[in-house]
Amino acid sequence: MRGRPILGAISGLLFGLFLSVNLMLWGLWPLDRVSVFGLPILFLLIGLGLAMVAPLGRGKAGGNVKPGTPMEESTE
């Protein structure tokens, strides 16, 4: 599995909630079902989708380094 889908879904949901509350408080979006339920669910799906395709993590090269190992110096 790639990325972190649970973290992306939670982050998207929270972003959608805060965005809808801010838009309502600033008077840019009226209080209705779309703003209360639609935006958080939309951003939950966007966050989940972005987290599924995100190449996050150490990868293969980052896991082989042991602590205390001296790094190679480049001679330029």
C-alpha positions in Angstrom: 0.0 0.0 0.0 1.2 3.5 -0.8 0.7 6.7 1.1 -1.4 7.1 4.2 -5.1 6.9 3.3 -6.4 7.2 6.9 -4.4 10.3 7.6 -5.5 11.8 4.3 -9.1 11.1 5.0 -9.0 12.6 8.5 -7.1 15.6 7.2 -9.5 16.2 4.3 -12.5 15.9 6.6 -11.1 18.4 9.1 -10.1 20.8 6.3 -13.6 20.6 4.9 -15.2 21.2 8.3 -13.0 24.2 9.0 -13.5 25.6 5.5 -17.3 25.4 5.7 -17.3 27.0 9.1 -15.0 29.8 7.9 -17.1 30.4 4.8 -20.2 30.7 6.8 -18.7 33.0 9.4 -17.3 35.3 6.8 -20.7 35.4 5.0 -19.4 34.0 1.7 -21.5 30.8 1.8 -25.0 30.5 3.3 -25.8 27.9 6.0 -27.3 24.9 4.2 -26.9 21.2 3.8 -24.2 21.5 1.1 -22.0 23.6 3.3 -22.5 21.4 6.4 -22.3 18.0 4.8 -21.2 18.4 1.3 -17.8 20.2 1.7 -16.5 18.0 4.4 -17.4 14.8 2.5 -16.0 16.3 -0.7 -12.7 17.1 1.0 -12.6 13.7 2.7 -12.7 12.1 -0.7 -10.1 14.5 -2.1 -7.8 13.8 0.9 -8.3 10.1 0.6 -7.6 10.1 -3.1 -4.5 12.3 -2.8 -3.2 10.1 0.0 -3.6 6.9 -2.0 -1.4 8.2 -4.9 1.1 10.1 -2.7 4.6 8.5 -2.7 5.2 9.2 0.9 7.6 7.2 3.1 11.3 6.4 3.2 11.3 4.1 0.2 14.0 1.5 -0.4 17.1 3.6 0.0 16.3 5.2 3.3 15.9 2.1 5.4 19.4 0.7 5.1 21.3 3.4 6.9 22.3 2.5 10.5 22.7 5.1 13.2 26.3 6.1 13.8 27.5 5.2 10.3 29.7 7.9 8.8 28.5 9.5 5.6 30.6 9.4 2.4 32.2 12.7 1.6 32.0 14.0 -2.0 35.3 15.2 -3.6 34.5 18.1 -5.9 
